[in-house]
Amino acid sequence: MYTLFTLIAHCKKFMPHNHQELLSVFADFMYESVQFAEKIMQYTDFVLFGKSLNRIKLQRLLQAFPAVQPPFDTFTWQDYQCVTFTAPQNQQPQLLQVAHSLALDCVPLQFDAQLTQAGILVMDMDSTMIQMECIDEIAKRAGTGEEVAAITARAMRGELDFAQSLRQRVATLAGTKESILQQVCQNLPLTDGLIPLVKTLQGYGWKIAIASGGFTYFADVLKQRFQLDAVAANQFDIEQGLLTGKVAGNIVDAKAKAEFLEKFRKSLNIPACQTVAMGDGANDLPMLHAANLGAAFHAKPKVQAEAKAVVNFAGLDGLICLLLANERRLS
């Protein structure tokens, strides 16, 4: 834009006086337009949502941020109350902090995905779709819980990468009966909101997959139960009804999860703008970054800091609030 103003000034030297006046008016208009555009660019649309959202909580948030523009859309989905508004982009961290102090989720609408257009959702399994880390539960039942916890702690300190950690944890399960895995399968605690999330998305033609650093033994159970479309997960090596302590085949790590999302999308000919991923752990980050909307769900601090969207209070079906809010904004 600086180049345009320089050009206008240069041209004025060689123009008749009346033309110079017209050009000056044009230059003033362009300058005001640029100033207005820059002001608009500093603002972002947000959706505030939660089952406990009410007038009092909304007023508390608005009082804390005088620069927030008045709500321009309110809607409900199931038991969720939702409000969209515009706020200064540089106030996003403080805005989210206040929203979270009110036990509400607040997400910037900086993505393209819309509910009523076919898309894909790729979800992590352990601590996302289900409220359990399956390998930890197996270890407890097999009597190796403390060993697995120690390996996990080393991985959290950065002493082991994911593949090393997984192999070492699985090694502690050598000799474990397959019947223990079957017991765990019968008691998978579903995360709140999973069922309405899946039913709603499938009703709009979405395809849903699991991408997990966990195991197909459990992911396949969820796939069959909810008629999901694909699974990428690790496999236990089992011989004669006993775990050998080895992982069969290639390990599904962070990179593999992100690659799976892209492969899944292309296999269905879904546009990149209609890709969504959800997860809670650091090994979900590449997958979250690869999606048009990557949502950190009740996630670790590192994941929340890097994700495009953070959901800390809603159930999994809170994702529908995001997609609906964006669709209403763009319509």
C-alpha positions as CSV (number, residue, x, y, z in Angstrom):
1,M,0.0,0.0,0.0
2,Y,3.0,2.3,0.6
3,T,3.9,1.8,-3.0
4,L,0.4,2.9,-4.1
5,F,0.5,6.1,-2.1
6,T,4.0,6.9,-3.5
7,L,2.8,6.4,-7.1
8,I,-0.2,8.7,-6.5
9,A,2.1,11.4,-5.1
10,H,4.4,11.0,-8.2
11,C,1.5,11.2,-10.6
12,K,0.1,14.4,-9.1
13,K,3.2,16.3,-10.3
14,F,2.3,15.8,-13.9
15,M,-1.5,16.1,-13.7
16,P,-3.8,19.1,-14.4
17,H,-5.0,20.8,-11.1
18,N,-8.6,19.5,-11.3
19,H,-7.3,15.9,-11.8
20,Q,-4.9,16.4,-8.8
21,E,-7.9,17.2,-6.6
22,L,-9.7,14.0,-7.7
23,L,-6.6,12.0,-7.1
24,S,-6.2,13.6,-3.6
25,V,-9.8,12.5,-2.8
26,F,-9.0,9.0,-4.0
27,A,-5.8,8.9,-1.9
28,D,-7.7,10.1,1.2
29,F,-10.3,7.4,0.6
30,M,-7.7,4.7,0.2
31,Y,-5.9,5.8,3.3
32,E,-9.1,5.7,5.4
33,S,-10.0,2.3,3.9
34,V,-6.5,0.9,4.8
35,Q,-6.9,2.2,8.4
36,F,-10.3,0.6,8.6
37,A,-9.1,-2.7,7.2
38,E,-6.2,-2.7,9.6
39,K,-8.6,-2.1,12.5
40,I,-10.9,-4.9,11.4
41,M,-7.9,-7.3,11.0
42,Q,-7.1,-6.8,14.7
43,Y,-10.4,-8.4,15.7
44,T,-11.4,-12.1,15.7
45,D,-14.8,-13.9,16.0
46,F,-15.2,-16.1,19.0
47,V,-17.8,-18.6,20.2
48,L,-18.5,-18.8,23.9
49,F,-20.4,-22.0,24.9
50,G,-21.3,-24.3,27.7
51,K,-24.2,-25.9,29.5
52,S,-23.9,-23.4,32.4
53,L,-23.7,-20.3,30.2
54,N,-26.2,-17.7,31.3
55,R,-26.8,-14.0,31.3
56,I,-24.8,-13.4,34.5
57,K,-21.7,-15.2,33.2
58,L,-21.9,-13.4,29.9
59,Q,-22.2,-10.0,31.6
60,R,-19.1,-10.8,33.8
61,L,-17.1,-11.6,30.7
62,L,-18.3,-8.5,28.8
63,Q,-17.5,-6.3,31.8
64,A,-14.0,-7.7,31.9
65,F,-13.4,-6.8,28.3
66,P,-14.9,-3.5,27.3
67,A,-13.5,-3.8,23.8
68,V,-15.6,-6.9,23.1
69,Q,-18.2,-6.2,20.4
70,P,-21.8,-6.9,21.5
71,P,-23.0,-10.5,20.7
72,F,-24.3,-10.8,17.2
73,D,-25.6,-14.4,17.4
74,T,-27.0,-16.7,20.0
75,F,-28.1,-20.2,19.6
76,T,-28.5,-23.5,21.4
77,W,-27.5,-27.0,20.6
78,Q,-28.8,-29.8,22.8
79,D,-28.0,-28.5,26.3
80,Y,-25.4,-26.1,25.2
81,Q,-25.9,-22.3,25.2
82,C,-23.7,-20.6,22.6
83,V,-22.9,-16.9,21.9
84,T,-20.6,-15.6,19.2
85,F,-19.0,-12.1,19.4
86,T,-16.0,-10.2,18.1
87,A,-13.0,-9.3,20.3
88,P,-9.5,-7.9,19.8
89,Q,-7.2,-10.7,18.7
90,N,-4.4,-9.6,21.1
91,Q,-6.7,-10.2,24.1
92,Q,-7.4,-13.8,23.2
93,P,-5.2,-15.3,26.1
94,Q,-6.9,-13.1,28.7
95,L,-10.3,-13.7,27.2
96,L,-9.9,-17.5,27.4
97,Q,-8.6,-17.2,30.9
98,V,-11.7,-15.4,32.1
99,A,-14.0,-17.8,30.2
100,H,-12.3,-20.8,31.7
101,S,-12.7,-19.2,35.2
102,L,-16.4,-19.2,34.5
103,A,-16.3,-22.9,33.5
104,L,-17.0,-22.0,29.9
105,D,-15.2,-22.8,26.7
106,C,-14.3,-20.0,24.3
107,V,-12.8,-20.7,20.9
108,P,-11.7,-18.4,18.1
109,L,-13.5,-19.1,14.8
110,Q,-10.3,-19.2,12.8
111,F,-11.1,-22.3,10.7
112,D,-13.3,-23.2,7.7
113,A,-15.0,-26.4,8.6
114,Q,-18.8,-26.4,8.6
115,L,-21.3,-28.9,10.0
116,T,-23.6,-29.4,7.1
117,Q,-20.9,-30.0,4.6
118,A,-19.4,-33.5,4.5
119,G,-16.1,-33.8,6.3
120,I,-13.9,-36.1,8.3
121,L,-13.2,-36.3,12.0
122,V,-10.1,-38.1,13.2
123,M,-10.0,-38.7,17.0
124,D,-7.5,-40.0,19.4
125,M,-8.8,-42.9,21.5
126,D,-7.2,-43.1,25.0
127,S,-8.3,-40.2,27.2
128,T,-10.2,-38.7,24.3
129,M,-12.9,-41.1,23.1
130,I,-12.6,-43.1,26.3
131,Q,-11.7,-42.1,29.8
132,M,-8.9,-44.6,30.1
133,E,-5.4,-45.4,29.1
134,C,-5.8,-49.0,28.0
135,I,-2.2,-50.1,28.5
136,D,-2.2,-48.7,32.0
137,E,-5.4,-50.7,32.8
138,I,-4.0,-53.9,31.4
139,A,-0.8,-53.4,33.4
140,K,-2.8,-52.9,36.6
141,R,-4.7,-56.2,36.0
142,A,-1.4,-58.0,35.0
143,G,0.4,-56.8,38.0
144,T,2.9,-54.5,36.2
145,G,1.3,-51.2,36.9
146,E,4.2,-49.7,38.8
147,E,6.7,-50.7,36.0
148,V,4.5,-49.1,33.3
149,A,4.0,-45.9,35.4
150,A,7.8,-45.6,35.8
151,I,8.4,-45.9,32.1
152,T,5.6,-43.3,31.4
153,A,7.3,-40.9,33.8
154,R,10.6,-41.3,32.0
155,A,8.9,-40.5,28.7
156,M,7.2,-37.4,30.2
157,R,10.7,-36.2,31.3
158,G,11.9,-36.6,27.7
159,E,14.2,-39.6,28.4
160,L,12.3,-41.8,26.0
161,D,10.5,-41.1,22.7
162,F,7.1,-42.5,22.1
163,A,8.2,-45.6,20.2
164,Q,10.8,-46.5,22.9
165,S,8.2,-45.9,25.7
166,L,5.6,-48.0,24.0
167,R,7.9,-50.9,23.4
168,Q,9.2,-50.9,26.9
169,R,5.6,-50.7,28.4
170,V,4.4,-53.6,26.2
171,A,7.5,-55.6,27.1
172,T,6.3,-55.6,30.8
173,L,3.1,-57.4,29.6
174,A,4.9,-60.5,28.2
175,G,3.0,-63.6,29.3
176,T,-0.2,-61.7,30.1
177,K,-3.4,-63.7,29.1
178,E,-5.5,-62.3,26.3
179,S,-8.5,-62.8,28.5
180,I,-7.3,-59.7,30.5
181,L,-7.6,-57.6,27.3
182,Q,-11.1,-59.0,26.8
183,Q,-12.0,-57.9,30.3
184,V,-10.8,-54.3,29.6
185,C,-12.8,-54.3,26.3
186,Q,-16.0,-55.0,28.2
187,N,-15.5,-51.9,30.4
188,L,-14.4,-49.1,28.1
189,P,-15.6,-45.9,29.8
190,L,-17.0,-43.6,27.0
191,T,-16.2,-39.9,27.2
192,D,-19.2,-37.7,27.8
193,G,-20.7,-36.5,24.5
194,L,-19.2,-39.2,22.3
195,I,-22.5,-40.7,21.3
196,P,-24.3,-37.5,20.2
197,L,-21.1,-36.3,18.5
198,V,-20.9,-39.4,16.3
199,K,-24.6,-39.6,15.6
200,T,-24.8,-35.9,14.6
201,L,-21.8,-36.0,12.3
202,Q,-22.8,-39.2,10.7
203,G,-26.2,-37.7,10.1
204,Y,-24.6,-35.0,8.0
205,G,-22.5,-37.5,6.0
206,W,-19.2,-37.1,7.9
207,K,-16.7,-39.9,8.1
208,I,-15.1,-40.7,11.4
209,A,-11.8,-42.5,12.2
210,I,-9.6,-43.3,15.2
211,A,-5.9,-42.5,15.1
212,S,-4.4,-43.8,18.2
213,G,-1.0,-44.6,19.8
214,G,-3.1,-47.2,21.6
215,F,-4.1,-50.6,20.3
216,T,-6.4,-52.0,17.6
217,Y,-7.7,-54.5,20.1
218,F,-9.8,-51.8,21.7
219,A,-10.1,-49.4,18.8
220,D,-11.7,-52.0,16.7
221,V,-14.4,-52.6,19.4
222,L,-15.3,-48.9,19.2
223,K,-15.2,-48.9,15.4
224,Q,-17.7,-51.7,15.3
225,R,-19.9,-50.3,18.0
226,F,-20.3,-46.9,16.4
227,Q,-19.9,-47.9,12.8
228,L,-16.8,-45.8,12.3
229,D,-14.9,-45.8,9.0
230,A,-11.3,-46.5,9.8
231,V,-8.7,-47.2,12.5
232,A,-5.0,-46.6,12.7
233,A,-3.5,-48.0,15.9
234,N,-0.8,-50.3,17.2
235,Q,-1.2,-54.1,17.4
236,F,-0.3,-56.5,20.2
237,D,1.7,-59.6,19.2
238,I,-0.3,-62.5,20.6
239,E,0.6,-66.2,20.4
240,Q,-1.5,-69.0,21.9
241,G,-3.6,-66.6,23.9
242,L,-0.7,-64.9,25.5
243,L,1.0,-61.5,24.8
244,T,4.5,-61.9,23.7
245,G,5.6,-58.5,25.0
246,K,6.2,-57.2,21.4
247,V,4.4,-54.7,19.2
248,A,3.4,-56.3,15.8
249,G,4.1,-54.2,12.7
250,N,5.0,-50.5,12.5
251,I,4.4,-48.3,15.4
252,V,1.7,-45.6,15.1
253,D,3.3,-42.5,16.5
254,A,2.6,-38.8,16.1
255,K,3.9,-38.6,12.6
256,A,1.9,-41.7,11.5
257,K,-1.3,-40.2,13.0
258,A,-0.9,-37.0,10.9
259,E,-0.1,-39.0,7.8
260,F,-3.2,-41.1,8.4
261,L,-5.4,-38.1,8.5
262,E,-4.2,-36.9,5.1
263,K,-4.5,-40.4,3.6
264,F,-8.0,-40.8,5.0
265,R,-9.0,-37.4,3.6
266,K,-7.7,-38.2,0.1
267,S,-9.3,-41.6,0.1
268,L,-12.7,-40.0,0.5
269,N,-12.0,-37.0,-1.7
270,I,-12.8,-34.6,1.2
271,P,-11.5,-31.0,0.8
272,A,-8.8,-30.0,3.3
273,C,-11.1,-27.3,4.7
274,Q,-13.4,-30.0,6.0
275,T,-10.9,-31.8,8.2
276,V,-11.2,-31.9,12.0
277,A,-9.0,-33.7,14.5
278,M,-9.3,-34.1,18.3
279,G,-6.8,-35.3,20.9
280,D,-5.3,-34.7,24.3
281,G,-1.6,-35.6,24.1
282,A,1.6,-34.3,22.7
283,N,1.6,-37.1,20.1
284,D,-1.6,-35.7,18.8
285,L,-0.1,-32.3,17.9
286,P,1.0,-33.1,14.3
287,M,-2.4,-34.4,13.6
288,L,-4.1,-31.4,15.1
289,H,-1.9,-29.1,13.1
290,A,-2.6,-31.0,9.9
291,A,-6.4,-30.6,10.3
292,N,-8.3,-27.4,9.3
293,L,-9.7,-27.5,12.9
294,G,-7.5,-29.2,15.5
295,A,-9.1,-29.3,18.9
296,A,-7.3,-30.0,22.1
297,F,-9.8,-31.9,24.2
298,H,-9.3,-31.7,28.0
299,A,-5.6,-31.8,27.0
300,K,-2.2,-31.5,28.4
301,P,-0.9,-27.9,28.8
302,K,1.6,-28.2,25.9
303,V,-1.2,-29.3,23.6
304,Q,-3.5,-26.5,24.7
305,A,-0.8,-23.9,24.1
306,E,-0.4,-25.1,20.5
307,A,-3.9,-26.1,19.3
308,K,-6.2,-24.0,17.2
309,A,-9.1,-24.7,19.6
310,V,-9.2,-25.7,23.2
311,V,-12.2,-27.5,24.8
312,N,-11.8,-27.9,28.6
313,F,-15.3,-28.1,29.9
314,A,-17.7,-29.3,27.3
315,G,-18.0,-33.0,26.3
316,L,-16.9,-34.3,22.9
317,D,-20.2,-33.0,21.5
318,G,-19.0,-29.5,22.2
319,L,-17.3,-29.8,18.8
320,I,-20.8,-29.4,17.2
321,C,-21.0,-26.0,18.8
322,L,-17.8,-24.9,17.0
323,L,-18.9,-26.2,13.6
324,L,-22.4,-24.7,14.0
325,A,-21.0,-21.3,15.1
326,N,-18.7,-21.2,12.1
327,E,-21.4,-22.1,9.7
328,R,-23.8,-19.5,11.1
329,R,-21.0,-16.9,10.9
330,L,-20.2,-17.7,7.2
331,S,-23.8,-18.0,6.0
